[in-house]
Amino acid sequence: MRVIKSGFEILSKIDGMEILKSLEIAGRTCYKSEDKITDTSASRFIKMILDHGHDSVLEHCSISVRIICDRGVTHEIVRHRIASYSQESTRYCNYSKDKFGNEITVIEPCYLEPGTPAYKTWLTACETAEKYYFMLLEEGCSPEEARAVLPNSLKTEIVMTMNLREWRHFFKLRTTPASHPQMREKAFAEMIPVVSDDIVE
């Protein structure tokens, strides 16, 4: 069994200022104020429309991200409905095969300190799940049948695409102190100025 840390990779090219300029063009269409566009007007304009609650302009830009996390976290992620998802499938992936190193991979909980009793208990539970997963495969079960014993800590990859309005909603819900600790590790919102200034601490 392999233990790794969670992480993410932004698949879309992000140039925060270019995104703001593109959003400004779309937003100023509503007011027919394109003549007021300057090299420095985008940030101020986007802040103004957000202050007025005109978040729909943010729907003109979408960003795709690959997140590597545990399956428990993805159960929260996929609750966001205005998005597209492609996730590693335990139905089709057979972790006893060479391309998976003949082992399961789990995400190390960021809230457990290695070497503590709680961490050791978690590790033992994951190792036990791996053992019984492989036993079920050896006994003729398909991967989708054997997956019933896999832990929520199982590493998975999910590619998600959302427009900026939905990303704002996502960050508002998933970066609060009450959020799952692994969710708060994922924030990339600070890469786009103005759009998330009021959300990310």
C-alpha positions in Angstrom: 0.0 0.0 0.0 1.2 3.5 -0.8 0.4 6.6 1.2 0.5 10.0 -0.6 -0.6 13.6 0.1 -3.5 15.3 -1.7 -2.9 17.9 -4.3 -4.2 19.6 -7.4 -3.2 20.7 -10.9 -4.8 23.5 -12.8 -5.4 22.3 -16.3 -6.6 25.6 -17.7 -4.2 28.3 -18.5 -4.8 31.1 -15.9 -3.8 34.6 -16.6 -5.8 36.5 -14.0 -5.6 39.9 -15.6 -6.5 38.5 -19.1 -9.5 36.7 -17.5 -10.6 40.0 -15.9 -10.3 41.8 -19.3 -12.4 39.2 -21.0 -15.0 39.4 -18.3 -15.0 43.2 -18.6 -15.8 43.0 -22.3 -18.8 40.7 -21.6 -20.0 42.8 -18.6 -19.8 46.1 -20.3 -22.0 44.8 -23.1 -24.9 45.0 -20.6 -24.3 48.8 -20.1 -23.0 49.5 -23.6 -20.0 51.1 -22.0 -17.2 49.4 -24.0 -15.8 52.9 -24.7 -14.7 53.0 -21.0 -12.4 50.0 -21.3 -8.8 51.0 -20.6 -5.6 49.0 -19.9 -6.4 49.3 -16.1 -10.2 49.3 -15.9 -10.9 45.6 -15.7 -10.2 45.1 -12.0 -12.3 48.1 -10.9 -15.2 47.1 -13.2 -15.3 43.5 -12.1 -15.2 44.6 -8.4 -18.1 46.9 -9.1 -20.3 44.3 -10.7 -19.6 41.8 -7.9 -20.4 44.5 -5.3 -23.8 44.9 -7.1 -24.4 41.1 -7.2 -24.1 40.7 -11.0 -22.2 37.4 -10.7 -23.6 36.1 -14.0 -20.8 37.9 -15.9 -18.4 35.4 -14.2 -20.0 32.5 -16.2 -18.1 33.6 -19.3 -14.9 32.0 -18.0 -14.5 28.3 -17.0 -11.5 26.6 -15.3 -10.6 22.9 -15.2 -8.7 21.4 -12.3 -7.4 17.9 -11.6 -7.7 17.2 -7.9 -5.9 14.2 -6.2 -7.7 13.5 -3.0 -9.5 10.8 -1.1 -12.9 9.5 -2.3 -14.6 10.9 0.8 -13.7 14.4 -0.3 -15.0 13.8 -3.8 -18.4 12.9 -2.4 -18.5 16.6 -1.3 -17.1 18.0 -4.5 -19.6 16.3 -6.8 -22.5 17.9 -4.9 -21.8 21.1 -6.9 -24.2 20.6 -9.8 -23.1 23.3 -12.2 -19.9 21.6 -13.2 -18.5 18.8 -15.3 -16.7 15.8 -13.7 -14.5 13.0 -14.8 -13.4 10.7 -12.0 -11.1 7.7 -11.6 -13.5 4.8 -11.5 -13.1 2.0 -8.9 -15.6 0.1 -11.1 -13.1 -0.2 -13.9 -9.7 0.3 -12.2 -8.3 -3.0 -10.9 -5.6 -2.0 -8.3 -4.1 -5.5 -8.4 -2.7 -4.7 -11.9 0.9 -3.5 -12.7 -0.2 -0.1 -13.8 -1.3 0.6 -10.2 1.8 -1.0 -8.7 -0.3 -4.0 -7.5 -1.4 -1.9 -4.5 -4.0 0.6 -3.5 -2.9 4.2 -2.8 -4.4 6.2 0.0 -4.4 9.9 0.9 -2.6 10.7 4.1 -5.1 12.6 6.3 -3.7 16.1 6.9 -5.3 16.1 10.3 -3.5 13.1 11.7 0.1 13.3 12.9 2.2 10.4 11.6 3.3 8.1 14.5 0.4 8.9 16.7 -2.1 6.2 17.9 -4.8 7.6 15.7 -2.5 7.6 12.6 -1.5 4.0 13.3 -5.1 3.0 13.6 -6.0 4.7 10.3 -3.0 3.0 8.6 -3.9 -0.4 9.9 -7.5 0.0 8.7 -6.4 1.0 5.2 -3.9 -2.0 5.1 -6.7 -4.3 6.2 -9.0 -3.0 3.5 -6.3 -3.5 0.8 -5.8 -7.1 2.0 -9.5 -7.9 1.7 -9.9 -6.1 -1.6 -7.2 -8.3 -3.1 -8.7 -11.4 -1.5 -12.0 -10.7 -3.1 -10.4 -10.3 -6.5 -8.5 -13.6 -6.1 -11.8 -15.2 -5.1 -13.3 -14.2 -8.5 -15.0 -10.9 -7.7 -14.9 -8.1 -10.3 -13.2 -4.8 -9.4 -16.7 -3.2 -9.0 -17.7 -5.9 -6.6 -14.4 -5.9 -4.6 -14.4 -2.1 -4.3 -17.1 -2.4 -1.6 -14.3 -2.9 1.0 -12.1 0.0 -0.2 -11.7 2.9 2.3 -12.9 6.5 1.8 -9.1 7.3 2.1 -8.5 5.6 -1.3 -6.7 8.1 -3.6 -8.7 9.2 -6.5 -8.3 11.7 -9.3 -11.2 13.9 -10.4 -11.1 16.6 -13.2 -13.7 19.2 -12.6 -14.7 22.2 -14.7 -16.7 25.1 -13.5 -17.4 28.6 -14.5 -16.0 31.3 -12.2 -19.4 32.0 -10.7 -19.6 28.4 -9.6 -16.0 28.5 -8.4 -16.9 31.5 -6.2 -19.8 29.5 -4.8 -17.5 26.4 -4.3 -14.9 28.5 -2.4 -17.6 30.2 -0.2 -18.8 26.7 0.9 -15.6 24.8 0.9 -13.0 27.1 2.4 -14.7 28.0 5.7 -13.4 26.8 9.0 -16.2 24.3 9.2 -15.1 22.7 5.9 -13.3 19.4 5.6 -9.5 20.0 6.2 -8.5 18.5 2.9 -11.0 20.7 1.0 -9.3 23.8 2.4 -5.9 22.6 1.1 -7.2 22.8 -2.5 -7.9 26.6 -2.9 -6.3 28.2 -5.9 -8.7 31.2 -5.9 -6.0 33.7 -5.1 -4.7 33.2 -8.7 -7.5 35.4 -10.1 -7.5 38.8 -8.5 -10.8 40.5 -7.5 -13.0 37.5 -8.3 -12.3 35.8 -5.0 -10.8 38.6 -2.8 -13.9 38.6 -0.5 -13.7 34.8 0.0 -10.1 33.7 0.4 -8.4 34.8 3.7 
